[in-house]
Amino acid sequence: MGGFKKFLLQGDLVSLAVAFVMATAFAAVVKAFVTIIMDLIGKTGATTFFNADDTFHGVHIAAFLVALITFVIIAAVVYFFVVVPYTKAKDKFFPTPPSVEGETVESLLGEIRDSLKSRP
């Protein structure tokens, strides 16, 4: 029972649950935004483009095109409104320490060992 409690209370599981809830809420926002964009595109006179019964030489391509446009819009919204601000905030508040070239953990531990051996 202790292992199950540890599993439930791990930080990764809680973070994943929070991410899932936030993603579900954000999906509704993105879906509404995509609907607005598609409505604006539909107002340009391309009404046959959004009719799922239309075919191009017998192939129902309208549903695929709508899904493709929706995917591109969702990817753009996620990138510009989530990934870019997150990356900037992460770099601002948690900058990555500069790496020392040529030094690895093993070489640093070796230097510490050698300096401890040289002590009287």
N, C-alpha and C positions, 0 to 999 in steps of 0.2 A: 504494500500500500504506500510505503514511503517513496518508492520509485515513481509511482503514478502521480503522487503529489508534486514531486520534483519536476516531472515532465510538464505538468499543468502550469506550474509557477515559473518556469524558465522564461527569461526575458525574450528569447527568440519567438516563442509561441505567442506571447502577448503582443509583441511587435507585429507578427504576422496577422493576428486577429484584428488589430487596429488597422493595419494596411488593407485588409479585406473589406472592412466596414467602410473605410474612407474611399476605397476604389469603387465600391457599389454606389455610394453617394455621388462620387465624381462622375461615374458613368451616366447617371441621370442628367447631370449638367451638360456633359459633352453631347449626349443624344439630343437634348433640346437645342444646343448650338448647331448641330448638324442639320436638324430639321429647319432651323432658320435659314441656313446657307442654302439648303436644297430648295426651299420655298423661293428664295431670291433668284436662284438659277432658273427655276420653273417660270418665274415672272418674265423672263427675257424672251419668251415665245417658244421655247423648246418643250412644249407640253407633251409631244409624242415621245420624248426621251424618257419620261417617267411613267409611261403606261406599260405595265408589265405584259400586256397582251400583244404589244407590238413585236414584230419579228423582223429580222434582217435576213432575207433569203431563207426563211423557215427556221432560223435560229433565234431563240429568245435571249437576246443580249442585253435588254434593258435592266434586268435584275442584277446582272453581273456588273454593268457599268455603275449602277447606283451603289452597289456594295464597294466597288473599287474607289469611287469618289468619297464615300463615307469613310473608308479606311484611311485615305490620304488626309482628310480633314481631321480625323481623330488623332492620327500620328502627329500632325502639325500642332494641334492644340496641346497634346501631352508634352511634346518637345518644348514648345515655346512658353507654356504656362506652368510646367512642372519641372522638367529636367533642367532647363537653363537657370531659373531662379534658385533651384535647389543646389546646383553646382556653384553658383556665385555665393550663396549663403554659406555653403560648406567651406569654400576657399577662404571666405572672410573670417568666419568664426573658428574654424579648425584647419589652419594652414598646415600643409604637409612639411615636416622638417626637412631641411636640405640633406641630401644623401652625401655621404663621404665616399668618394670614389676609391676603389681598390681595397676598401676595408670591409670585411665580412665579420659576422659574429664570431666565427672560429678564429680569425686572425686577432681580433680584439681579446678574446679569451686567452689566446696564446701569449699575447703581450702581457696581460695581467699575471698569468702563471709565471712567465719569465721574470717579471719584476718582483714577484713574491719570492721566487727562488733566490734571487740575488740579495735579498735582505739578510743581514747577519743573524 
